[in-house]
Amino acid sequence: MKKCLSLVLALALLTVSFAALADTFVMGIDPEYPPFSYMGDDGEYTGFDVEICKAACDLLGLDFEIFAVDWDNKLIQLDNKECDCVWSGMTILDSMKEAGYVISAPYYDNTQVLVVKADSGIASSADLAGKAVAVQLGTSGEALLNGDLADLTATFSELVTCQSFLMCFTELEGNAVDAVFVDLPVAAAYVANKDQLVVLNENLGAEQYGIAFRSGDAALCEKIEGAVKQLVENGTYAEIAAKYPDIVNNLLFLNKD
């Protein structure tokens, strides 16, 4: 009888263990993408997307974990189940939908811009002829420069690809490149305390952000979207957004017509 009881207890513990694993939601982020996802001063990941995801997981009773993806390989890592989604200022692309990924409803309107040194003499993209421009690998910005804006790229002396936006800005500040092609909210966040850098007033590509899930995970996507909807309805979404004034006006759930 004792052996049977021990076996039952062991099986029960094993079941609880598997249930705990199943109740953990792993958010895939770009760890260097302020203000959506980045390392805070306390050594913990934070940002608008991170805070919204954590709040959604709290509503759903899910344990919350973060996985820092290699942005150029984010979909490979998603397919390999290293994370349950990619949620980090990710541009919705038709190619993702065509490949079978489940994509959430858009939640942010974004544009691509240029960051240059204030004394560079560069006032618009027309001044980039013969200049070196940096862009992050695997981003919609890189796709745009190699696609719809290929004619502009052809005027550059060099298109430099970097693993992160921070590396792009380091190249700019070190005079290795003349401009960085980057998402507007990231540009605004980075130059806020950098008098030597400016964001050019020229929008070079409109796009929207969403969350990517694996093929077949439509139910999980709906579950997360349902929780986010509750956050919008109970005011939590707006409270979190207020911490990030540079992006609040472009958040679609707060600025519906």
Buried (B, 14 or more C-beta within 10 A) or exposed (E): EEEEEEEEEEEEEEEEEEEEEEEEBBBBBBBBBBBBBBBEEEEEBBBBBBBBBBBBBBBBEBEBEBBBBBBBBBBEBBEEEBBBBBBBBBBBBEEBEEEEBBBBBBBBBBBBBBBBBEEBEBEEBEBBEEBBBBBBBBBBBBBBBEEEBEEBBEBBEEBBBBBBBBBBBBBBBEEBBBBBBBBBBBBBBBBEEEEEBBBBEEEBBEBBBBBBBBEEBEEBBEBBBEBBBBBBEEEBBBEBBEEBEBBBEBBEBBEEE
